[in-house]
Amino acid sequence: RHRHKEKWAATAPRIPSTRLALHHFDMNYSLHLRALWPSVRAALLCEQKYGALLNNFAAADHVPQELELLDATDFISEASQKAQRWQRGAAVGKAARGCHEGSGEGRTVMQAEMMAQTEISPPLCASISSKIKCYTFPRCDITRFRPARPDSLGLLDYYLMDAASLLPVLALDVQPGDFVLDLCAAPGGKTLALLQTGFCGHLAANDVSISRTKRLNQILHSYVPKEVRDTVSVTSYDGRDWDQVKDGTFHKVLVDVPCTTDRHSAMEEDNNIFHRRRTKERQMLPMLQLQLLMAGILAAKPGAEVVYSTCSLSPLQNECVVERALDIAEAQFNISVHVEDLSHFRKLFQDTFFFFSDCRLGELVLPHLTANFGPMYFCKLRRM
């Protein structure tokens, strides 16, 4: 007699957020990535690979040798050496073309090969900072790095992170004395990498979340000496309003926006943006990303560079946000923004990462079972 009809929301089985995320990815990424999606999906669901970002501020000269004994290599140094070989090849090819121009006589097979290599070589990356060092294990090697250890002053010797996360920092190409803004800085891996260049005249590290900013401060205290921390200002502004705080003052701006964090969403229930209660937040992500990118563009000086990045495979959060920002900058602010070519990153880092070849703008690292980094999208802009 006292029975009552239970509400559907209370009785329906709860679908895990990870399953909702995978369903969403299957529906959308299978169209975007086509034949690549099954392998990318498998990689997303497997253990992620990490890189060890060496801490230049720690007294840890023994660490490179220790890692090399484990067969780990500094992928940035390898890319830099590759770029230098291209430069030498280009110089030899140019000299070879000067000889016997027009007549094919006297041209050796070796000269012909060098000239062909020169023609296919991509633009050289002058932006690879030799001061940033990150060790990774070879493809198909799933060895784990040991936990970081403190030196005699308590500074940790390296920082474990997705090695693909360093590509936006390398693309930013920080120069000596640059004023740099990291608009969405927490938890702090890219901020730490920016400091490893030794070039930041001043670094503004901002994140809207106070709890995440605390984590950022912990990273800085664990890895960076006080005299360097004094060149960093950590703030908790809403990044969308940054142009109202300091408009047009930075030489370099990194805009690593909140996104669907595809790997986390596919694997972890905790803090998953595909939770039903966060549906509206997820749907509004492209708008938030656009607002943050626009704030980053407005914070940059004329002639300055902005790098936009996400850890999502979604073109709606990647190329589409960049394209919309270019339109708004021109139409509403009369600011011309040029998209820089980063295709040489594909050539330089193809031994470490698996790149998607069909990005309309920017570059995208795809998770792959033999090189399970990413996803990481990054696009470089120049405010004219």
C-alpha positions in Angstrom: 0.0 0.0 0.0 2.9 2.4 0.7 4.8 1.5 -2.5 6.0 4.4 -4.6 7.4 4.7 -8.0 11.2 5.2 -7.8 12.6 7.9 -10.1 14.4 6.7 -13.2 17.6 8.6 -12.3 17.9 6.7 -9.0 17.4 3.3 -10.5 19.0 3.4 -13.9 22.5 1.9 -14.0 25.2 4.5 -13.9 27.3 4.4 -17.1 31.0 5.0 -16.3 32.4 8.3 -17.6 35.2 6.4 -19.4 32.7 4.4 -21.4 30.8 7.6 -22.3 34.1 9.1 -23.4 35.1 6.2 -25.5 31.6 6.2 -27.2 32.0 9.8 -28.0 35.5 9.2 -29.4 34.4 6.3 -31.5 31.6 8.4 -33.0 33.8 11.4 -33.8 37.4 10.3 -34.2 36.6 7.3 -36.4 35.4 9.9 -38.9 38.4 12.3 -38.4 41.2 9.7 -38.2 39.5 7.0 -40.3 41.8 4.0 -40.7 44.2 5.3 -38.0 41.5 5.3 -35.2 41.6 1.6 -34.2 45.4 1.8 -33.4 45.1 5.2 -31.8 42.2 3.9 -29.6 44.2 0.9 -28.6 47.1 3.1 -27.6 44.9 5.4 -25.6 43.8 2.4 -23.5 47.4 1.2 -22.9 50.0 2.6 -20.5 51.4 5.9 -21.5 55.1 6.5 -22.2 56.9 9.3 -20.3 60.0 11.3 -20.8 62.5 12.5 -18.2 63.0 16.3 -18.5 66.4 16.9 -16.9 66.5 19.7 -14.3 69.4 22.0 -15.3 69.2 23.7 -11.9 70.0 20.4 -10.0 73.5 19.1 -9.3 72.9 15.9 -11.3 75.7 15.6 -13.8 75.6 11.8 -13.4 72.0 11.4 -14.5 72.5 11.5 -18.3 75.1 8.7 -18.1 72.8 6.7 -15.8 69.9 7.1 -18.3 72.0 6.3 -21.3 73.1 3.0 -19.7 69.4 2.1 -19.6 69.3 2.8 -23.4 67.4 6.1 -23.0 68.4 9.0 -25.3 67.8 12.7 -25.4 65.3 13.1 -28.2 65.8 16.8 -28.4 69.6 16.5 -28.8 69.1 13.9 -31.5 66.7 16.2 -33.4 69.2 19.0 -33.2 72.0 16.8 -34.6 69.7 15.8 -37.4 69.0 19.5 -38.2 72.8 20.2 -38.3 73.3 17.2 -40.7 70.6 18.8 -43.0 72.4 22.1 -42.9 75.6 20.5 -43.9 73.8 18.5 -46.6 72.2 21.6 -47.9 75.6 23.4 -48.1 77.1 20.5 -50.0 74.1 20.3 -52.3 74.3 24.0 -53.1 78.0 23.6 -53.9 77.3 20.6 -56.1 74.6 22.5 -58.0 77.2 25.3 -58.7 79.4 22.8 -60.5 78.5 21.8 -64.0 75.2 23.7 -63.9 73.2 23.0 -67.0 75.4 20.2 -68.3 75.1 16.9 -66.5 78.8 16.2 -67.0 81.0 15.4 -64.1 78.1 15.0 -61.7 78.6 12.0 -59.5 75.9 9.7 -58.2 76.7 10.9 -54.6 76.3 14.6 -55.7 73.0 13.7 -57.3 71.8 12.0 -54.1 72.9 15.0 -52.0 71.0 17.4 -54.2 67.9 15.2 -54.0 68.2 15.2 -50.2 68.5 19.0 -50.2 65.3 19.3 -52.2 63.2 17.2 -49.8 64.7 18.6 -46.6 62.2 20.6 -44.6 62.9 24.0 -43.2 65.5 23.7 -40.5 64.5 24.2 -36.9 66.6 27.0 -35.4 64.2 27.0 -32.5 65.4 23.7 -30.9 66.8 24.7 -27.5 69.9 22.7 -26.7 69.4 23.6 -23.1 66.2 21.5 -22.8 67.1 17.9 -22.4 64.5 15.1 -22.2 65.3 11.4 -22.2 63.0 8.8 -23.7 63.3 5.1 -24.1 63.3 3.6 -27.7 60.1 2.8 -29.6 58.4 -0.4 -28.3 60.4 -0.1 -25.0 58.0 0.3 -22.1 60.7 0.6 -19.4 59.7 2.9 -16.6 61.9 5.7 -15.2 62.8 5.6 -11.5 61.2 8.3 -9.4 63.1 11.6 -9.3 65.7 12.1 -6.6 66.8 15.2 -4.8 70.4 16.6 -5.0 72.3 18.0 -2.0 70.2 21.2 -2.0 66.9 19.3 -2.3 66.2 20.0 -6.0 64.9 17.0 -7.9 67.0 15.7 -10.8 64.3 15.3 -13.4 60.6 15.7 -14.1 58.5 12.9 -15.6 56.0 14.1 -18.2 54.6 13.2 -21.6 57.5 14.0 -23.8 55.1 15.3 -26.5 54.2 18.1 -24.1 57.6 19.6 -24.7 56.9 20.2 -28.4 54.7 23.4 -27.8 57.6 24.8 -25.6 60.2 24.0 -28.4 57.9 25.6 -31.0 57.6 28.8 -28.8 61.4 29.3 -29.4 62.1 31.5 -26.3 65.0 33.9 -26.9 67.3 35.5 -24.3 65.5 38.2 -22.3 62.0 37.3 -23.6 59.0 38.2 -21.4 57.0 35.0 -21.5 53.3 34.3 -20.5 52.1 30.8 -19.7 48.4 31.5 -19.6 47.2 28.2 -18.3 50.3 27.0 -16.5 49.2 24.4 -13.9 50.2 21.7 -13.1 53.6 23.1 -14.2 55.5 20.8 -16.6 55.6 23.3 -19.5 56.4 26.1 -17.1 59.4 24.1 -15.8 60.5 23.4 -19.4 60.3 27.1 -20.2 62.6 27.9 -17.3 65.1 25.2 -18.4 65.9 27.3 -21.5 67.5 29.8 -19.2 66.2 32.5 -21.5 63.1 33.9 -19.8 63.7 37.5 -18.8 60.4 37.2 -16.9 57.9 34.4 -16.8 54.3 35.0 -15.9 52.7 31.6 -14.9 48.9 31.9 -14.5 46.1 29.5 -13.8 42.6 30.2 -12.8 42.4 27.3 -10.3 43.9 28.2 -6.9 44.3 24.6 -6.0 46.2 23.9 -9.3 48.3 27.0 -8.7 49.4 25.5 -5.4 50.5 22.4 -7.3 52.4 24.7 -9.7 54.2 26.4 -6.7 55.1 23.0 -5.3 56.7 22.1 -8.6 58.7 25.3 -8.7 60.0 24.9 -5.2 61.0 21.2 -5.9 62.9 22.0 -9.0 63.9 25.7 -9.2 66.3 27.7 -7.0 65.0 30.8 -5.3 67.0 33.2 -7.5 65.2 31.8 -10.6 61.8 31.6 -8.9 62.1 35.3 -8.3 61.9 35.8 -12.1 58.5 34.0 -12.1 55.2 35.6 -11.1 52.5 33.0 -10.3 48.9 34.3 -10.5 45.4 33.0 -10.4 43.5 35.3 -12.8 40.8 34.1 -15.2 43.0 33.8 -18.3 40.1 35.1 -20.5 40.6 38.5 -18.9 44.4 38.6 -19.1 44.4 41.3 -21.8 42.8 43.6 -19.3 45.7 43.0 -16.9 48.7 43.3 -19.2 47.8 43.9 -22.8 50.4 43.6 -25.6 53.5 43.2 -23.3 54.8 39.7 -24.0 57.3 38.4 -26.6 56.1 34.8 -26.3 52.8 33.4 -25.1 51.9 29.8 -24.4 48.1 29.0 -24.4 47.9 25.4 -23.2 44.1 25.3 -22.8 41.8 23.1 -20.8 40.4 20.4 -23.1 38.8 16.9 -23.0 42.2 15.4 -22.0 41.4 12.4 -24.1 43.8 9.9 -22.6 42.6 10.7 -19.0 39.0 10.7 -20.1 39.4 7.2 -21.6 41.2 5.7 -18.6 40.2 7.5 -15.4 36.8 8.0 -13.6 38.2 10.6 -11.3 37.7 14.2 -12.5 36.4 13.0 -15.8 34.9 15.7 -18.0 32.6 13.1 -19.6 30.8 12.7 -16.3 27.1 13.5 -16.9 27.2 16.4 -14.4 29.9 18.0 -16.5 28.1 17.8 -19.9 27.5 21.5 -20.2 31.1 22.3 -19.2 32.4 19.9 -21.9 30.1 21.4 -24.6 31.4 24.9 -23.7 35.1 23.9 -24.0 35.6 25.3 -27.6 34.2 28.6 -26.6 36.4 28.7 -23.5 39.5 27.7 -25.6 38.7 30.4 -28.1 38.4 33.1 -25.4 41.7 32.0 -23.9 43.5 32.0 -27.3 42.1 35.5 -28.0 43.4 36.7 -24.6 46.8 35.2 -25.5 46.9 37.0 -28.8 46.0 40.3 -27.3 48.6 39.8 -24.5 51.3 39.4 -27.2 53.3 42.4 -28.6 53.1 43.1 -32.3 55.6 40.6 -33.9 55.4 38.3 -30.9 54.6 34.6 -31.1 51.8 32.6 -29.6 51.6 28.8 -29.3 48.2 27.2 -28.8 48.1 23.6 -27.6 45.7 20.9 -26.3 46.0 17.2 -25.3 42.9 16.4 -27.4 42.4 14.7 -30.8 39.3 16.8 -31.5 39.5 19.2 -34.5 36.7 21.2 -32.9 39.2 22.0 -30.0 42.2 22.3 -32.3 42.2 23.6 -35.8 38.6 25.0 -35.6 39.5 27.1 -32.5 42.6 28.5 -34.3 40.7 29.3 -37.4 37.9 31.1 -35.5 40.6 33.1 -33.5 42.2 34.3 -36.7 38.8 35.5 -38.0 37.9 37.4 -34.8 41.4 39.0 -34.4 41.0 40.4 -37.9 37.3 41.4 -37.8 37.0 42.7 -34.3 40.5 43.9 -33.4 42.1 44.6 -36.8 45.0 42.3 -35.8 46.6 40.2 -38.5 47.7 36.8 -37.2 50.0 34.5 -39.3 50.1 30.8 -38.9 53.7 29.6 -38.8 54.7 26.4 -40.6 55.8 23.6 -38.2 55.9 20.8 -40.7 59.7 20.4 -40.0 58.8 19.2 -36.5 57.4 16.1 -38.2 60.7 15.3 -39.9 62.8 16.2 -36.9 60.9 14.2 -34.3 59.5 11.4 -36.4 61.9 8.9 -34.7 60.2 9.6 -31.3 56.6 10.5 -32.1 53.8 9.4 -34.4 52.4 12.5 -36.2 49.1 12.9 -38.0 49.8 14.0 -41.5 46.4 15.7 -42.3 46.2 18.6 -39.9 44.9 21.7 -41.7 46.8 23.9 -39.2 49.5 23.0 -36.7 50.7 19.6 -35.8 49.2 16.7 -33.9 51.0 13.8 -32.1 48.9 10.7 -32.2 49.2 7.9 -29.5 50.7 4.8 -31.0 51.5 1.5 -29.5 55.1 1.7 -30.5 55.4 5.4 -29.4 52.7 5.9 -26.8 53.0 9.7 -26.3 50.2 12.3 -26.7 47.8 13.2 -27.9 49.3 16.6 -28.3 48.1 19.3 -30.7 50.1 22.5 -31.1 49.9 25.5 -33.5 52.2 28.5 -33.7 50.9 32.0 -34.5 52.6 35.3 -35.0 50.9 38.5 -34.2 51.7 40.9 -37.1 
